Amino acid sequence: MIIEVLGPGCSRCEKTYAIVQQAATELGLRDGQDYAVTKVKEPSLIAQRGVLMTPGVVIDGVVKCSGKIPSREQVKQWLTES
């Protein structure tokens, strides 16, 4: 599973990244084996993914949120659905 956290690197984006990591760990997923999470900071790449407001989360090419920090429970749901 490919997870992308989109944003310029602000505190909201960093918090979103940490929430994604925590949710995956709580589900027992292994980084590098079950999933890979990357930060996308380049504005043109963020726009290409269809995210107009940051932070954003994209899982396997599907935008899951844009413009808000998701809850850990929300991220867990997305990860179990993917």
PyRosetta script that sets phi, psi and omega in degrees:
from pyrosetta import init, pose_from_sequence

init()
pose = pose_from_sequence("MIIEVLGPGCSRCEKTYAIVQQAATELGLRDGQDYAVTKVKEPSLIAQRGVLMTPGVVIDGVVKCSGKIPSREQVKQWLTES")
pose.set_psi(1, 133.1)
pose.set_omega(1, 179.3)
pose.set_phi(2, -105.5)
pose.set_psi(2, 119.7)
pose.set_omega(2, 179.9)
pose.set_phi(3, -115.1)
pose.set_psi(3, 129.4)
pose.set_omega(3, 177.5)
pose.set_phi(4, -120.2)
pose.set_psi(4, 131.3)
pose.set_omega(4, 172.7)
pose.set_phi(5, -105.5)
pose.set_psi(5, 118.4)
pose.set_omega(5, -174.0)
pose.set_phi(6, -104.0)
pose.set_psi(6, 133.1)
pose.set_omega(6, 177.7)
pose.set_phi(7, 160.2)
pose.set_psi(7, 163.4)
pose.set_omega(7, -174.2)
pose.set_phi(8, -74.0)
pose.set_psi(8, -6.9)
pose.set_omega(8, -179.8)
pose.set_phi(9, 107.4)
pose.set_psi(9, 16.8)
pose.set_omega(9, 178.9)
pose.set_phi(10, -71.4)
pose.set_psi(10, 174.3)
pose.set_omega(10, -178.3)
pose.set_phi(11, -62.4)
pose.set_psi(11, -34.6)
pose.set_omega(11, 178.5)
pose.set_phi(12, -65.9)
pose.set_psi(12, -39.5)
pose.set_omega(12, 179.1)
pose.set_phi(13, -68.7)
pose.set_psi(13, -41.3)
pose.set_omega(13, 178.5)
pose.set_phi(14, -64.9)
pose.set_psi(14, -38.6)
pose.set_omega(14, 177.9)
pose.set_phi(15, -64.5)
pose.set_psi(15, -42.0)
pose.set_omega(15, 177.9)
pose.set_phi(16, -60.9)
pose.set_psi(16, -43.9)
pose.set_omega(16, 178.3)
pose.set_phi(17, -58.5)
pose.set_psi(17, -45.5)
pose.set_omega(17, -179.5)
pose.set_phi(18, -64.2)
pose.set_psi(18, -39.6)
pose.set_omega(18, 178.6)
pose.set_phi(19, -63.3)
pose.set_psi(19, -42.7)
pose.set_omega(19, 178.5)
pose.set_phi(20, -61.3)
pose.set_psi(20, -45.2)
pose.set_omega(20, 179.4)
pose.set_phi(21, -62.1)
pose.set_psi(21, -45.2)
pose.set_omega(21, 180.0)
pose.set_phi(22, -61.8)
pose.set_psi(22, -45.3)
pose.set_omega(22, -178.5)
pose.set_phi(23, -61.2)
pose.set_psi(23, -44.3)
pose.set_omega(23, -179.9)
pose.set_phi(24, -63.9)
pose.set_psi(24, -42.6)
pose.set_omega(24, 179.0)
pose.set_phi(25, -63.6)
pose.set_psi(25, -42.8)
pose.set_omega(25, 179.4)
pose.set_phi(26, -63.8)
pose.set_psi(26, -28.0)
pose.set_omega(26, 177.3)
pose.set_phi(27, -83.9)
pose.set_psi(27, -3.6)
pose.set_omega(27, 179.5)
pose.set_phi(28, 81.7)
pose.set_psi(28, 15.8)
pose.set_omega(28, 178.7)
pose.set_phi(29, -79.0)
pose.set_psi(29, 145.6)
pose.set_omega(29, -177.9)
pose.set_phi(30, -105.4)
pose.set_psi(30, 122.9)
pose.set_omega(30, 179.1)
pose.set_phi(31, -62.9)
pose.set_psi(31, 130.4)
pose.set_omega(31, -179.5)
pose.set_phi(32, 91.1)
pose.set_psi(32, -19.1)
pose.set_omega(32, 178.1)
pose.set_phi(33, -112.9)
pose.set_psi(33, -54.1)
pose.set_omega(33, -179.4)
pose.set_phi(34, -90.2)
pose.set_psi(34, -26.6)
pose.set_omega(34, -178.2)
pose.set_phi(35, -156.0)
pose.set_psi(35, 162.0)
pose.set_omega(35, 171.9)
pose.set_phi(36, -135.3)
pose.set_psi(36, 130.6)
pose.set_omega(36, 179.6)
pose.set_phi(37, -117.1)
pose.set_psi(37, 132.4)
pose.set_omega(37, 179.2)
pose.set_phi(38, -129.4)
pose.set_psi(38, 156.8)
pose.set_omega(38, 174.7)
pose.set_phi(39, -99.8)
pose.set_psi(39, 130.7)
pose.set_omega(39, 176.6)
pose.set_phi(40, -112.4)
pose.set_psi(40, 111.9)
pose.set_omega(40, -175.2)
pose.set_phi(41, -108.2)
pose.set_psi(41, -18.8)
pose.set_omega(41, -176.3)
pose.set_phi(42, -71.0)
pose.set_psi(42, 120.7)
pose.set_omega(42, -177.9)
pose.set_phi(43, -54.0)
pose.set_psi(43, -38.6)
pose.set_omega(43, -179.1)
pose.set_phi(44, -67.8)
pose.set_psi(44, -35.7)
pose.set_omega(44, 178.0)
pose.set_phi(45, -71.4)
pose.set_psi(45, -36.2)
pose.set_omega(45, 176.6)
pose.set_phi(46, -62.6)
pose.set_psi(46, -45.3)
pose.set_omega(46, 179.8)
pose.set_phi(47, -64.0)
pose.set_psi(47, -38.0)
pose.set_omega(47, 179.4)
pose.set_phi(48, -60.8)
pose.set_psi(48, -30.1)
pose.set_omega(48, -179.3)
pose.set_phi(49, -84.9)
pose.set_psi(49, -2.0)
pose.set_omega(49, 175.8)
pose.set_phi(50, 85.9)
pose.set_psi(50, 15.5)
pose.set_omega(50, 179.5)
pose.set_phi(51, -96.7)
pose.set_psi(51, 118.9)
pose.set_omega(51, -178.6)
pose.set_phi(52, -95.7)
pose.set_psi(52, -28.3)
pose.set_omega(52, 179.9)
pose.set_phi(53, -123.7)
pose.set_psi(53, 139.4)
pose.set_omega(53, 178.4)
pose.set_phi(54, -107.9)
pose.set_psi(54, 156.6)
pose.set_omega(54, 2.3)
pose.set_phi(55, -75.0)
pose.set_psi(55, 158.8)
pose.set_omega(55, 176.8)
pose.set_phi(56, -133.9)
pose.set_psi(56, 154.7)
pose.set_omega(56, 176.7)
pose.set_phi(57, -128.6)
pose.set_psi(57, 128.2)
pose.set_omega(57, 177.6)
pose.set_phi(58, -123.6)
pose.set_psi(58, 128.0)
pose.set_omega(58, 178.5)
pose.set_phi(59, -121.0)
pose.set_psi(59, 120.4)
pose.set_omega(59, -178.8)
pose.set_phi(60, 49.5)
pose.set_psi(60, 42.9)
pose.set_omega(60, 175.5)
pose.set_phi(61, 84.1)
pose.set_psi(61, -1.2)
pose.set_omega(61, -178.5)
pose.set_phi(62, -106.9)
pose.set_psi(62, 124.6)
pose.set_omega(62, 178.4)
pose.set_phi(63, -70.9)
pose.set_psi(63, 121.4)
pose.set_omega(63, 179.8)
pose.set_phi(64, -98.9)
pose.set_psi(64, -31.0)
pose.set_omega(64, 175.5)
pose.set_phi(65, -157.9)
pose.set_psi(65, 157.0)
pose.set_omega(65, -179.3)
pose.set_phi(66, -150.9)
pose.set_psi(66, 129.3)
pose.set_omega(66, 174.9)
pose.set_phi(67, 83.5)
pose.set_psi(67, 9.1)
pose.set_omega(67, 178.5)
pose.set_phi(68, -151.4)
pose.set_psi(68, 160.4)
pose.set_omega(68, 176.0)
pose.set_phi(69, -89.1)
pose.set_psi(69, 119.8)
pose.set_omega(69, -179.2)
pose.set_phi(70, -76.4)
pose.set_psi(70, 156.8)
pose.set_omega(70, 174.7)
pose.set_phi(71, -79.2)
pose.set_psi(71, 159.9)
pose.set_omega(71, 177.7)
pose.set_phi(72, -61.7)
pose.set_psi(72, -39.1)
pose.set_omega(72, 179.5)
pose.set_phi(73, -64.5)
pose.set_psi(73, -38.6)
pose.set_omega(73, 178.0)
pose.set_phi(74, -62.9)
pose.set_psi(74, -45.2)
pose.set_omega(74, 179.8)
pose.set_phi(75, -64.3)
pose.set_psi(75, -41.1)
pose.set_omega(75, 177.4)
pose.set_phi(76, -58.6)
pose.set_psi(76, -41.1)
pose.set_omega(76, 179.1)
pose.set_phi(77, -62.1)
pose.set_psi(77, -46.6)
pose.set_omega(77, 179.8)
pose.set_phi(78, -59.8)
pose.set_psi(78, -42.4)
pose.set_omega(78, -176.6)
pose.set_phi(79, -68.0)
pose.set_psi(79, -35.7)
pose.set_omega(79, 178.9)
pose.set_phi(80, -75.4)
pose.set_psi(80, -25.9)
pose.set_omega(80, 176.9)
pose.set_phi(81, -76.0)
pose.set_psi(81, -25.8)
pose.set_omega(81, -175.0)
pose.set_phi(82, -85.3)
pose.dump_pdb("model.pdb")
